[in-house]
Amino acid sequence: MDTDKLIYRTMTKEDIPAILAIEQEAFTSPWTEDAFLNELTNNMFARYLVMEDSGSVLGYGGMWVIMDEAHITNIAIRADMRGKGLGNRLLDQLQRTAVFFGAARMTLEVRVSNMTAQRLYQKYGFEPAGIRPQYYSDNQEDALIMWAELDQTGLKGGEEE
């Protein structure tokens, strides 16, 4: 796979089956088809991207852009494609897209136990800003709230892993 030839595009309803498969692999409480349909059709703040290679969805990311802030709702890479730096590329693209839509800051929540994700986010300028107690419904784990200031070129970041 040539990572320079990856395609980033807006998620469509036709992508939902592939996205649901990634959700099942990545999360203990995956989103449903209805949740994604609602985001794509009813949420005017939602911006969802897919990353694909040769027509195959490798990952996706979603965020809400409200005024000058972007809130990442989810980001995931297909299980068999992890560890190849694709999360870096996808997060970079989300930040660029957020800037395009007028965001100056970006936030997200991440499990306090997910050090791999936290390291990725820190490379892209995210810093801890607080805790949401018992945020995750599957096991009541706390969420770490992280914020990043976005530079206006959309680039914040990290080197490839």
Residue, then its C-alpha position, 0 to 999 in steps of 0.5 A: m500500500d502506497t500511503d501517499k495514494l490514500i484517498y480521504r473523502t466524505m463518508t456516505k450512507e453506502d460506507i456504513p456497512a464497512i464503517l460498522a465492521i470497523e466499529q465492531e473491531a475497534f470499540t466495546s460499545p460500537w455505534t449503530e447503523d442508525a447512529f451513523l445515518n442520523e449523523l450523516t442526514n440530520n446533524m448539520f455540524a457533523r463531518y465524517l471522513v473515510m480513508e480508502d485505498s483502492g476502493s477499500v475503506l481502511g478507517y474513518g473519523g468523525m467530528w462536529v464542527i461548531m463555531d470555532e471548535a471541533h469535537i472528534t466523535n470517533i476515529a478508527i482504523r481497520a484492525d488488520m491495518r493498525g500499526k502502519g501510521l494510518g491513525n496519524r494520517l487520518l488525524d492529520q486529515l481531520q485537523r485539516t478539515a476542521v481548519f477548513f470549516g473554521a475551527a481553531r481548537m479541537t477536543l476529544e475524549v479518550r479512555v484513561s487506559n488507552m495510552t496508545a491513543q493518548r500518545l497519538y493525540q499528544k503528537y498532534g498537539f492535544e493536551p489533557a484538560g480534565i476527566r469525565p468520570q464514568y464516561y464509558s457505559d460499558n465499564q464506567e471507565d473515566a474519559l480523559i478530555m484533551w484539547a488542541e489548538l489548531d494552527q491555521t494550516g491544519l498541521k499540528g503534528g507528529e512524525e510518522e510512526 
